[in-house]
Amino acid sequence: MTTKAVYIKQLGLLPHPEGGWYKQLYHSEDTFFAPESNGDRYRYTSILFLLDSTHPSHFHRLNHDELWYFHDGSPVTIHCIDVNGNYQTVRLGKNILAGERLQFRVTKKTIFASEVTDSNSFGLVSCMVSPGFDYHDFELFTKAELLADYPSYTELIDRLGS
């Protein structure tokens, strides 16, 4: 069984500003002008992303869709707050009989965070963004910002806000 430390070392993963570890693997060869970003973007970007039970991905938002693909480890729970303030949770994992999914799309403008809830465990996923990821299209939220808009999600925001 491959451990978190082995994945981090062998895949060359680095700490991610939103939490966890990552490495960008691919992006399209060409770029185009993305009006919603007001700038040139790759057509897609793809990363490996590893979370563990003590390093969640904190609440953030992208202005493009992001596809998540489960690879290994424990399930990863994605917490989503849509543009209307509705909350949804999805578990990525291999146990499809228990409702886990192998893939999930986080739609653009959704505020979301993700975590591994099994203690002393990790989850390895890939994430693909189209048009490609750029930090100009990324917003990381503080707990105070989120609590002002979503007070009914206090426990979740306290746990996964930055």
Salt bridges, closest charged atoms under 4 A:
GLU18 OE1 - HIS16 ND1 3.84
GLU18 OE1 - HIS60 NE2 3.38
ASP30 OD2 - ARG43 NE 2.81
GLU36 OE2 - HIS64 ND1 3.30
ASP52 OD2 - LYS4 NZ 2.64
ASP52 OD1 - HIS55 ND1 2.92
ASP65 OD2 - ARG105 NH1 3.32
ASP72 OD1 - LYS94 NZ 3.77
GLU100 OE2 - ARG91 NH2 3.56
GLU115 OE2 - HIS79 NE2 2.82
GLU115 OE2 - ARG159 NH2 2.62
ASP134 OD2 - ARG41 NH1 3.89
ASP134 OD1 - HIS136 ND1 2.69
ASP137 OD2 - ARG41 NE 2.72
ASP137 OD2 - HIS64 NE2 3.30
GLU139 OE2 - ARG61 NE 2.82
GLU155 OE2 - ARG159 NH1 2.49
